[in-house]
Amino acid sequence: MHVKSYRKIAFYTFSTCLLSLLFMFCSSAKKVENGFVYLEGKDFKLNGQDFYPVIVNYNSDLKADSSDLWGTSNIAYEDKDEYTKKAGELRFKADMQMIKDLGFNTIRLVGVGEYIVENNVAGKWANTSDKTSKFIKFEGESGEKYFDALSNMFKTLDEIGLKAIILVNSFPDGNAASEKYWTALLSRFKNEEAILAWDYFNEPLYFDSKNRKKEEVYNIVKKWTQARREQDPNHLFTIGLTGTREVFEWDPNILDVDFISIHPYEFHKGEVAGEIAWYGKYMRKPWIIGETGFAADGDSVSYDIQKMYAKKFMQHAINCGASGFSWWQYKDVNWHSFQSNFLGVLANKRTTKTSNKDLVVNGTLKPVAYLFKDFNPKEKTGPCNCDENYYNYGDQNMFAVKGKLINAKTQQPIDGGTIVAWSQYFGESHLTFTKSDGSFVLNGNYKLYHFIASATLMDFYRTDFDWDKVTITTEKGVPTYNIGTVKINPLQLQNP
């Protein structure tokens, strides 16, 4: 064949491959070899088939004796704190079998992957010999033992037939030791099929102490992902956000991750419904419920209420376009409050057999545990409706701030903008959203002194005001301050 013909074929082949790669990158689809979960549009796929992650959060610990290290369940799940390696790994396996029996196909593994920056350590473990807590140096033999412990946990997941989202710390302001850890972690486990995704950073609203501009956040996450996709092309990446309040800094649509995980909880009636509806309407990326739950002890709060909550919001998430659903957490604990203690699908008492006669778990199934096996993620029962109190989910009505958000560049109203205002000394706050015409009314049972407004892919506006120095009107019997028209600039980001 003529040399020019070879060149033409090579050019067309190169062009076709390049276009295919660009399409895959731009569509956020991540097709990889069989065994790895990837995305097509907003749908997770596994081996060419639909894969809807039905997830339970599982808290884990590292344990050690004088010679070895292993991963097992968190001590809060158990009734004693001493296990041999064999017993500890068997405990983990039994829990994984129960999780599989209940209809979950994925766990979010919390506790063993979070890098601790102090003294360059990879994790904290309980020494079963002398009952002291120590740190694992991320270097040499102890580092290898740490990775071996993780590897054994992943082998168990493979055996049982579960995938895992692994919560691993990142540091927004950079940390050389942490990045060394990430490089070693991804290198070791880039071919591990039990892993669905790496979860970079948990709830920046609570755990990122700095105030950041969105442009800074955009660049931080982009840098993380570019480096880590080169190290690990097989797995997906996510970040866990508390909800719509993150839009002021960690705006979900600017984060260079494969999907977003949101963590809505019902602190006020209608809050979770509103959070999910907002994501359903304004989120461009694939998103899942990464955490949610409702505490019930079967006494002061009935198990039936917990079950009703789960059933309602599993379906609401489907109706609003969520690509996965996750419950916090696997088992009740004894931590610092009722709300934290009784969120499990198992009560932490007595024992229960799994489908494997050799594996028994500590704990008793609550009624909520039986919902997940029959859950049909393909069955929409209606539109993504909001509760009646979507714009005032706290049902507060003693004071109000009203106004309108518009795009400073186009002069068009901003639909779905988020507004938060605080009491005088920041002790209380409340949130609302703008309507399609950009208007909003933010209510509270206290005077609102501090005000911030933003929208996804938009900058933010912040101000303070004193009720003694502004003009107050009474509207529907409520003292109201009209803040007027607030203009917000669109973000200038490259390919958000």
Secondary structure as a PSIPRED ss2 file (coil, helix, strand):
# PSIPRED VFORMAT (PSIPRED V4.0)

   1 M C   1.000  0.000  0.000
   2 H C   1.000  0.000  0.000
   3 V H   0.000  1.000  0.000
   4 K H   0.000  1.000  0.000
   5 S H   0.000  1.000  0.000
   6 Y H   0.000  1.000  0.000
   7 R H   0.000  1.000  0.000
   8 K H   0.000  1.000  0.000
   9 I H   0.000  1.000  0.000
  10 A H   0.000  1.000  0.000
  11 F H   0.000  1.000  0.000
  12 Y H   0.000  1.000  0.000
  13 T H   0.000  1.000  0.000
  14 F H   0.000  1.000  0.000
  15 S H   0.000  1.000  0.000
  16 T H   0.000  1.000  0.000
  17 C H   0.000  1.000  0.000
  18 L H   0.000  1.000  0.000
  19 L H   0.000  1.000  0.000
  20 S H   0.000  1.000  0.000
  21 L H   0.000  1.000  0.000
  22 L H   0.000  1.000  0.000
  23 F H   0.000  1.000  0.000
  24 M H   0.000  1.000  0.000
  25 F H   0.000  1.000  0.000
  26 C H   0.000  1.000  0.000
  27 S C   1.000  0.000  0.000
  28 S C   1.000  0.000  0.000
  29 A C   1.000  0.000  0.000
  30 K C   1.000  0.000  0.000
  31 K C   1.000  0.000  0.000
  32 V C   1.000  0.000  0.000
  33 E C   1.000  0.000  0.000
  34 N C   1.000  0.000  0.000
  35 G C   1.000  0.000  0.000
  36 F C   1.000  0.000  0.000
  37 V E   0.000  0.000  1.000
  38 Y E   0.000  0.000  1.000
  39 L E   0.000  0.000  1.000
  40 E E   0.000  0.000  1.000
  41 G C   1.000  0.000  0.000
  42 K C   1.000  0.000  0.000
  43 D E   0.000  0.000  1.000
  44 F E   0.000  0.000  1.000
  45 K E   0.000  0.000  1.000
  46 L E   0.000  0.000  1.000
  47 N C   1.000  0.000  0.000
  48 G C   1.000  0.000  0.000
  49 Q E   0.000  0.000  1.000
  50 D E   0.000  0.000  1.000
  51 F C   1.000  0.000  0.000
  52 Y C   1.000  0.000  0.000
  53 P C   1.000  0.000  0.000
  54 V E   0.000  0.000  1.000
  55 I E   0.000  0.000  1.000
  56 V E   0.000  0.000  1.000
  57 N E   0.000  0.000  1.000
  58 Y E   0.000  0.000  1.000
  59 N E   0.000  0.000  1.000
  60 S E   0.000  0.000  1.000
  61 D E   0.000  0.000  1.000
  62 L E   0.000  0.000  1.000
  63 K E   0.000  0.000  1.000
  64 A E   0.000  0.000  1.000
  65 D C   1.000  0.000  0.000
  66 S C   1.000  0.000  0.000
  67 S C   1.000  0.000  0.000
  68 D C   1.000  0.000  0.000
  69 L E   0.000  0.000  1.000
  70 W E   0.000  0.000  1.000
  71 G E   0.000  0.000  1.000
  72 T E   0.000  0.000  1.000
  73 S E   0.000  0.000  1.000
  74 N C   1.000  0.000  0.000
  75 I H   0.000  1.000  0.000
  76 A H   0.000  1.000  0.000
  77 Y H   0.000  1.000  0.000
  78 E C   1.000  0.000  0.000
  79 D C   1.000  0.000  0.000
  80 K C   1.000  0.000  0.000
  81 D C   1.000  0.000  0.000
  82 E C   1.000  0.000  0.000
  83 Y C   1.000  0.000  0.000
  84 T C   1.000  0.000  0.000
  85 K H   0.000  1.000  0.000
  86 K H   0.000  1.000  0.000
  87 A H   0.000  1.000  0.000
  88 G H   0.000  1.000  0.000
  89 E H   0.000  1.000  0.000
  90 L H   0.000  1.000  0.000
  91 R H   0.000  1.000  0.000
  92 F H   0.000  1.000  0.000
  93 K H   0.000  1.000  0.000
  94 A H   0.000  1.000  0.000
  95 D H   0.000  1.000  0.000
  96 M H   0.000  1.000  0.000
  97 Q H   0.000  1.000  0.000
  98 M H   0.000  1.000  0.000
  99 I H   0.000  1.000  0.000
 100 K H   0.000  1.000  0.000
 101 D H   0.000  1.000  0.000
 102 L C   1.000  0.000  0.000
 103 G C   1.000  0.000  0.000
 104 F C   1.000  0.000  0.000
 105 N C   1.000  0.000  0.000
 106 T E   0.000  0.000  1.000
 107 I E   0.000  0.000  1.000
 108 R E   0.000  0.000  1.000
 109 L E   0.000  0.000  1.000
 110 V E   0.000  0.000  1.000
 111 G C   1.000  0.000  0.000
 112 V C   1.000  0.000  0.000
 113 G C   1.000  0.000  0.000
 114 E C   1.000  0.000  0.000
 115 Y C   1.000  0.000  0.000
 116 I E   0.000  0.000  1.000
 117 V C   1.000  0.000  0.000
 118 E H   0.000  1.000  0.000
 119 N H   0.000  1.000  0.000
 120 N H   0.000  1.000  0.000
 121 V E   0.000  0.000  1.000
 122 A E   0.000  0.000  1.000
 123 G E   0.000  0.000  1.000
 124 K E   0.000  0.000  1.000
 125 W E   0.000  0.000  1.000
 126 A E   0.000  0.000  1.000
 127 N E   0.000  0.000  1.000
 128 T C   1.000  0.000  0.000
 129 S C   1.000  0.000  0.000
 130 D C   1.000  0.000  0.000
 131 K C   1.000  0.000  0.000
 132 T C   1.000  0.000  0.000
 133 S E   0.000  0.000  1.000
 134 K E   0.000  0.000  1.000
 135 F E   0.000  0.000  1.000
 136 I E   0.000  0.000  1.000
 137 K E   0.000  0.000  1.000
 138 F C   1.000  0.000  0.000
 139 E C   1.000  0.000  0.000
 140 G H   0.000  1.000  0.000
 141 E H   0.000  1.000  0.000
 142 S H   0.000  1.000  0.000
 143 G H   0.000  1.000  0.000
 144 E H   0.000  1.000  0.000
 145 K H   0.000  1.000  0.000
 146 Y H   0.000  1.000  0.000
 147 F H   0.000  1.000  0.000
 148 D H   0.000  1.000  0.000
 149 A H   0.000  1.000  0.000
 150 L H   0.000  1.000  0.000
 151 S H   0.000  1.000  0.000
 152 N H   0.000  1.000  0.000
 153 M H   0.000  1.000  0.000
 154 F H   0.000  1.000  0.000
 155 K H   0.000  1.000  0.000
 156 T H   0.000  1.000  0.000
 157 L H   0.000  1.000  0.000
 158 D H   0.000  1.000  0.000
 159 E H   0.000  1.000  0.000
 160 I H   0.000  1.000  0.000
 161 G C   1.000  0.000  0.000
 162 L C   1.000  0.000  0.000
 163 K E   0.000  0.000  1.000
 164 A E   0.000  0.000  1.000
 165 I E   0.000  0.000  1.000
 166 I E   0.000  0.000  1.000
 167 L E   0.000  0.000  1.000
 168 V C   1.000  0.000  0.000
 169 N C   1.000  0.000  0.000
 170 S C   1.000  0.000  0.000
 171 F C   1.000  0.000  0.000
 172 P C   1.000  0.000  0.000
 173 D C   1.000  0.000  0.000
 174 G C   1.000  0.000  0.000
 175 N C   1.000  0.000  0.000
 176 A H   0.000  1.000  0.000
 177 A H   0.000  1.000  0.000
 178 S H   0.000  1.000  0.000
 179 E H   0.000  1.000  0.000
 180 K H   0.000  1.000  0.000
 181 Y H   0.000  1.000  0.000
 182 W H   0.000  1.000  0.000
 183 T H   0.000  1.000  0.000
 184 A H   0.000  1.000  0.000
 185 L H   0.000  1.000  0.000
 186 L H   0.000  1.000  0.000
 187 S H   0.000  1.000  0.000
 188 R H   0.000  1.000  0.000
 189 F H   0.000  1.000  0.000
 190 K C   1.000  0.000  0.000
 191 N C   1.000  0.000  0.000
 192 E C   1.000  0.000  0.000
 193 E C   1.000  0.000  0.000
 194 A C   1.000  0.000  0.000
 195 I E   0.000  0.000  1.000
 196 L E   0.000  0.000  1.000
 197 A E   0.000  0.000  1.000
 198 W E   0.000  0.000  1.000
 199 D E   0.000  0.000  1.000
 200 Y E   0.000  0.000  1.000
 201 F E   0.000  0.000  1.000
 202 N E   0.000  0.000  1.000
 203 E C   1.000  0.000  0.000
 204 P H   0.000  1.000  0.000
 205 L H   0.000  1.000  0.000
 206 Y H   0.000  1.000  0.000
 207 F H   0.000  1.000  0.000
 208 D C   1.000  0.000  0.000
 209 S C   1.000  0.000  0.000
 210 K C   1.000  0.000  0.000
 211 N C   1.000  0.000  0.000
 212 R C   1.000  0.000  0.000
 213 K C   1.000  0.000  0.000
 214 K H   0.000  1.000  0.000
 215 E H   0.000  1.000  0.000
 216 E H   0.000  1.000  0.000
 217 V H   0.000  1.000  0.000
 218 Y H   0.000  1.000  0.000
 219 N H   0.000  1.000  0.000
 220 I H   0.000  1.000  0.000
 221 V H   0.000  1.000  0.000
 222 K H   0.000  1.000  0.000
 223 K H   0.000  1.000  0.000
 224 W H   0.000  1.000  0.000
 225 T H   0.000  1.000  0.000
 226 Q H   0.000  1.000  0.000
 227 A H   0.000  1.000  0.000
 228 R H   0.000  1.000  0.000
 229 R H   0.000  1.000  0.000
 230 E H   0.000  1.000  0.000
 231 Q H   0.000  1.000  0.000
 232 D C   1.000  0.000  0.000
 233 P C   1.000  0.000  0.000
 234 N C   1.000  0.000  0.000
 235 H C   1.000  0.000  0.000
 236 L E   0.000  0.000  1.000
 237 F E   0.000  0.000  1.000
 238 T E   0.000  0.000  1.000
 239 I E   0.000  0.000  1.000
 240 G E   0.000  0.000  1.000
 241 L E   0.000  0.000  1.000
 242 T C   1.000  0.000  0.000
 243 G C   1.000  0.000  0.000
 244 T H   0.000  1.000  0.000
 245 R H   0.000  1.000  0.000
 246 E H   0.000  1.000  0.000
 247 V H   0.000  1.000  0.000
 248 F H   0.000  1.000  0.000
 249 E C   1.000  0.000  0.000
 250 W C   1.000  0.000  0.000
 251 D C   1.000  0.000  0.000
 252 P H   0.000  1.000  0.000
 253 N H   0.000  1.000  0.000
 254 I H   0.000  1.000  0.000
 255 L C   1.000  0.000  0.000
 256 D C   1.000  0.000  0.000
 257 V C   1.000  0.000  0.000
 258 D C   1.000  0.000  0.000
 259 F E   0.000  0.000  1.000
 260 I E   0.000  0.000  1.000
 261 S E   0.000  0.000  1.000
 262 I E   0.000  0.000  1.000
 263 H C   1.000  0.000  0.000
 264 P C   1.000  0.000  0.000
 265 Y C   1.000  0.000  0.000
 266 E C   1.000  0.000  0.000
 267 F C   1.000  0.000  0.000
 268 H C   1.000  0.000  0.000
 269 K C   1.000  0.000  0.000
 270 G C   1.000  0.000  0.000
 271 E H   0.000  1.000  0.000
 272 V H   0.000  1.000  0.000
 273 A H   0.000  1.000  0.000
 274 G H   0.000  1.000  0.000
 275 E H   0.000  1.000  0.000
 276 I H   0.000  1.000  0.000
 277 A H   0.000  1.000  0.000
 278 W H   0.000  1.000  0.000
 279 Y H   0.000  1.000  0.000
 280 G H   0.000  1.000  0.000
 281 K H   0.000  1.000  0.000
 282 Y H   0.000  1.000  0.000
 283 M C   1.000  0.000  0.000
 284 R C   1.000  0.000  0.000
 285 K C   1.000  0.000  0.000
 286 P C   1.000  0.000  0.000
 287 W E   0.000  0.000  1.000
 288 I E   0.000  0.000  1.000
 289 I E   0.000  0.000  1.000
 290 G C   1.000  0.000  0.000
 291 E C   1.000  0.000  0.000
 292 T C   1.000  0.000  0.000
 293 G C   1.000  0.000  0.000
 294 F C   1.000  0.000  0.000
 295 A C   1.000  0.000  0.000
 296 A C   1.000  0.000  0.000
 297 D C   1.000  0.000  0.000
 298 G C   1.000  0.000  0.000
 299 D C   1.000  0.000  0.000
 300 S C   1.000  0.000  0.000
 301 V C   1.000  0.000  0.000
 302 S C   1.000  0.000  0.000
 303 Y H   0.000  1.000  0.000
 304 D H   0.000  1.000  0.000
 305 I H   0.000  1.000  0.000
 306 Q H   0.000  1.000  0.000
 307 K H   0.000  1.000  0.000
 308 M H   0.000  1.000  0.000
 309 Y H   0.000  1.000  0.000
 310 A H   0.000  1.000  0.000
 311 K H   0.000  1.000  0.000
 312 K H   0.000  1.000  0.000
 313 F H   0.000  1.000  0.000
 314 M H   0.000  1.000  0.000
 315 Q H   0.000  1.000  0.000
 316 H H   0.000  1.000  0.000
 317 A H   0.000  1.000  0.000
 318 I H   0.000  1.000  0.000
 319 N H   0.000  1.000  0.000
 320 C C   1.000  0.000  0.000
 321 G C   1.000  0.000  0.000
 322 A C   1.000  0.000  0.000
 323 S C   1.000  0.000  0.000
 324 G C   1.000  0.000  0.000
 325 F E   0.000  0.000  1.000
 326 S E   0.000  0.000  1.000
 327 W E   0.000  0.000  1.000
 328 W C   1.000  0.000  0.000
 329 Q C   1.000  0.000  0.000
 330 Y C   1.000  0.000  0.000
 331 K E   0.000  0.000  1.000
 332 D C   1.000  0.000  0.000
 333 V C   1.000  0.000  0.000
 334 N C   1.000  0.000  0.000
 335 W C   1.000  0.000  0.000
 336 H C   1.000  0.000  0.000
 337 S C   1.000  0.000  0.000
 338 F H   0.000  1.000  0.000
 339 Q H   0.000  1.000  0.000
 340 S H   0.000  1.000  0.000
 341 N H   0.000  1.000  0.000
 342 F C   1.000  0.000  0.000
 343 L C   1.000  0.000  0.000
 344 G C   1.000  0.000  0.000
 345 V C   1.000  0.000  0.000
 346 L E   0.000  0.000  1.000
 347 A E   0.000  0.000  1.000
 348 N E   0.000  0.000  1.000
 349 K E   0.000  0.000  1.000
 350 R E   0.000  0.000  1.000
 351 T E   0.000  0.000  1.000
 352 T E   0.000  0.000  1.000
 353 K E   0.000  0.000  1.000
 354 T C   1.000  0.000  0.000
 355 S C   1.000  0.000  0.000
 356 N C   1.000  0.000  0.000
 357 K C   1.000  0.000  0.000
 358 D C   1.000  0.000  0.000
 359 L C   1.000  0.000  0.000
 360 V E   0.000  0.000  1.000
 361 V E   0.000  0.000  1.000
 362 N E   0.000  0.000  1.000
 363 G E   0.000  0.000  1.000
 364 T E   0.000  0.000  1.000
 365 L E   0.000  0.000  1.000
 366 K C   1.000  0.000  0.000
 367 P H   0.000  1.000  0.000
 368 V H   0.000  1.000  0.000
 369 A H   0.000  1.000  0.000
 370 Y H   0.000  1.000  0.000
 371 L C   1.000  0.000  0.000
 372 F C   1.000  0.000  0.000
 373 K C   1.000  0.000  0.000
 374 D C   1.000  0.000  0.000
 375 F C   1.000  0.000  0.000
 376 N C   1.000  0.000  0.000
 377 P C   1.000  0.000  0.000
 378 K C   1.000  0.000  0.000
 379 E C   1.000  0.000  0.000
 380 K C   1.000  0.000  0.000
 381 T C   1.000  0.000  0.000
 382 G C   1.000  0.000  0.000
 383 P C   1.000  0.000  0.000
 384 C C   1.000  0.000  0.000
 385 N C   1.000  0.000  0.000
 386 C C   1.000  0.000  0.000
 387 D C   1.000  0.000  0.000
 388 E C   1.000  0.000  0.000
 389 N C   1.000  0.000  0.000
 390 Y C   1.000  0.000  0.000
 391 Y C   1.000  0.000  0.000
 392 N C   1.000  0.000  0.000
 393 Y C   1.000  0.000  0.000
 394 G C   1.000  0.000  0.000
 395 D C   1.000  0.000  0.000
 396 Q C   1.000  0.000  0.000
 397 N C   1.000  0.000  0.000
 398 M C   1.000  0.000  0.000
 399 F E   0.000  0.000  1.000
 400 A E   0.000  0.000  1.000
 401 V E   0.000  0.000  1.000
 402 K E   0.000  0.000  1.000
 403 G E   0.000  0.000  1.000
 404 K E   0.000  0.000  1.000
 405 L E   0.000  0.000  1.000
 406 I E   0.000  0.000  1.000
 407 N E   0.000  0.000  1.000
 408 A C   1.000  0.000  0.000
 409 K C   1.000  0.000  0.000
 410 T C   1.000  0.000  0.000
 411 Q C   1.000  0.000  0.000
 412 Q C   1.000  0.000  0.000
 413 P E   0.000  0.000  1.000
 414 I C   1.000  0.000  0.000
 415 D C   1.000  0.000  0.000
 416 G C   1.000  0.000  0.000
 417 G C   1.000  0.000  0.000
 418 T E   0.000  0.000  1.000
 419 I E   0.000  0.000  1.000
 420 V E   0.000  0.000  1.000
 421 A E   0.000  0.000  1.000
 422 W E   0.000  0.000  1.000
 423 S C   1.000  0.000  0.000
 424 Q C   1.000  0.000  0.000
 425 Y C   1.000  0.000  0.000
 426 F C   1.000  0.000  0.000
 427 G C   1.000  0.000  0.000
 428 E C   1.000  0.000  0.000
 429 S E   0.000  0.000  1.000
 430 H E   0.000  0.000  1.000
 431 L E   0.000  0.000  1.000
 432 T E   0.000  0.000  1.000
 433 F E   0.000  0.000  1.000
 434 T C   1.000  0.000  0.000
 435 K C   1.000  0.000  0.000
 436 S C   1.000  0.000  0.000
 437 D C   1.000  0.000  0.000
 438 G C   1.000  0.000  0.000
 439 S E   0.000  0.000  1.000
 440 F E   0.000  0.000  1.000
 441 V E   0.000  0.000  1.000
 442 L E   0.000  0.000  1.000
 443 N E   0.000  0.000  1.000
 444 G E   0.000  0.000  1.000
 445 N C   1.000  0.000  0.000
 446 Y C   1.000  0.000  0.000
 447 K C   1.000  0.000  0.000
 448 L C   1.000  0.000  0.000
 449 Y C   1.000  0.000  0.000
 450 H E   0.000  0.000  1.000
 451 F E   0.000  0.000  1.000
 452 I E   0.000  0.000  1.000
 453 A E   0.000  0.000  1.000
 454 S E   0.000  0.000  1.000
 455 A C   1.000  0.000  0.000
 456 T C   1.000  0.000  0.000
 457 L C   1.000  0.000  0.000
 458 M E   0.000  0.000  1.000
 459 D C   1.000  0.000  0.000
 460 F E   0.000  0.000  1.000
 461 Y E   0.000  0.000  1.000
 462 R E   0.000  0.000  1.000
 463 T E   0.000  0.000  1.000
 464 D E   0.000  0.000  1.000
 465 F C   1.000  0.000  0.000
 466 D C   1.000  0.000  0.000
 467 W C   1.000  0.000  0.000
 468 D C   1.000  0.000  0.000
 469 K C   1.000  0.000  0.000
 470 V C   1.000  0.000  0.000
 471 T C   1.000  0.000  0.000
 472 I E   0.000  0.000  1.000
 473 T E   0.000  0.000  1.000
 474 T E   0.000  0.000  1.000
 475 E E   0.000  0.000  1.000
 476 K C   1.000  0.000  0.000
 477 G C   1.000  0.000  0.000
 478 V E   0.000  0.000  1.000
 479 P E   0.000  0.000  1.000
 480 T E   0.000  0.000  1.000
 481 Y E   0.000  0.000  1.000
 482 N E   0.000  0.000  1.000
 483 I E   0.000  0.000  1.000
 484 G E   0.000  0.000  1.000
 485 T E   0.000  0.000  1.000
 486 V E   0.000  0.000  1.000
 487 K E   0.000  0.000  1.000
 488 I E   0.000  0.000  1.000
 489 N C   1.000  0.000  0.000
 490 P E   0.000  0.000  1.000
 491 L C   1.000  0.000  0.000
 492 Q C   1.000  0.000  0.000
 493 L C   1.000  0.000  0.000
 494 Q C   1.000  0.000  0.000
 495 N C   1.000  0.000  0.000
 496 P C   1.000  0.000  0.000
